[in-house]
Amino acid sequence: MIGVGPATVVGRYIEECWNRGRIDLVDELVDAAFIDHLPFEAHLPDGINGLKSMIEHARRGFGDFHIDVEDMIAEDDRVVTRFLVRGTHDGPFIGLMPSHRQAQVEGIAIFRVEHHQIVDQWCMIDRNRFMRQLGVGEEFLVLQQ
């Protein structure tokens, strides 16, 4: 991967792992000591195994799951993306039965890349807005915090 910069690594991670469900590429693109500093789902394992589980959960819960990267800015070992995540809730997702509703939410993620692998991720989305689009009430949101 000589000559591959951090933005290329992050772009490939989003497209291949998240959008195409290529879990087999996570080990190539993400460091074994990966830290997700702001995980979407607190009940998943830490590290790279939690990341793999989250990708699998998202793709199982939303058959048409997709992340559109709107902006990507890279400097040194950091990459910032502004993105739109969208999909139709047609499978079980974090304890919710399918609602068959479409949901989308914008987010911002910061990645740190070393030796052509993602080692840190900070990802912020409006989780409550996303869940409300699935028909989730306030009582569920409070229990999940």
N, C-alpha and C positions, 0 to 999 in steps of 0.2 A: 504494500500500500504506500510505497514511496511517492511523494508528491501529492498525497491526498490530504486536504486541509480539514479542519474541524467542521466547517459548514457542509462539506461533502459527506462526512461521517454522519452528522445529524440528519441531513436530508435523506440519506439512504436508510437510516434507522426508522424514520417516520414512514417513509414510503414502503419499505420492504417488511418491517416488523409489524407496524400498526395497520397500515392500509391493506397489505396483502396477507397478513397473518403468518409471516415467515418466522416462526418462533426459533427455527434452527439457526437463524442468523444473529439472534440476540447474543450468543456467546462470542461471536466474531466482533460485533459492534459495541458491546458493552463490557466493561471491565468486571471481573469476578467480585471485586470489592465495591461495586456500584452502591451509591447511596441516593435514595429518593427522599429529599428533605421535606417534601410536602405531599405525601401519598394521598391519592383520591380515596382509597379504601384502607382504613386502618387495620382491618382484620386479616389482611394478607401478610405472608411472611416478609421479612425485611430483605433488602438486597435484590440480587439478580433473580432469585426464585420468585419473589413477590412481583417483580416487574413482569416476568413471564406469565404468572397467574393473572395479573391485571389485563394484559393483552388478550389472553385467552378468554377471560370473563367478558371483556368489552366486545370481542368479536362473536362470542356465543350469544350474548344478549342483544346485539345489533348486527343482523346479518349483512346490512349494507353500510356498516361502520366506515367512516372516512374522516381523515384529517386533511383539511386544506390549509397549507401554509400561505399566509397572506404576506408576511414580511419575514426576512431572515437577515440578521446582522451578526457578523463575526469579527472578533478582535482578539488577537493572541489565542488563548486556549478556551475562550468563551464564545458561545453562540446563543443568540436570543431569537426566539421565534414568536410571532403573533399568528395565531391560527384559529380556525373554525372547526370544531368537531361536530359531526352530525351523524344521525342514523335513525332507523326505525326499531323500536323496542319490540322485537319479535321472538325473544328467548329470555330465559331467566337471567337476572342481573342483580347482584348483591342482595339476594333474598326477595326480589320482586318478580312476580309472575309477569309474563308479557302483557303489555298494555296496548300494543300495536299502534302506539303514538309515535310521531316523529319528534325528535328533539335536536336542538343545536345550541351550542354555546361557544362564545369566544374565549380564548385563553392566551396566556403568555407563559413561555417556558424558557428557562435559562439552563444551558448545559455547559459542563466543563469537560473538555476532551484532553486526554493524555495518551500518547503513543497510539493514535488512531482508534481509541476506544472512549466511550462516554463513561466518566467516573462519577459525576454528580449531576443531579437534575433537581431543579426547583420549578414546579409547574403550578400555575394558579388558574383555576376556572371558577365561575360562579356555580358551585356544586348545587346549591339550593335552587337556583333558577333552572338548572338542568333537570333536577329531580321533579320539580313542580310541573315541568312540561310532560313528564311521564304520568302525572296525576297523583303524585305522592303528596299526602297531607302533612301539615305542620307536626303532628304527633310522631310520624316516622322520622322526620328530619331531626327533631329534638333527640330521639332515641339513638340516632346514628352519631351524634357528636360526642 
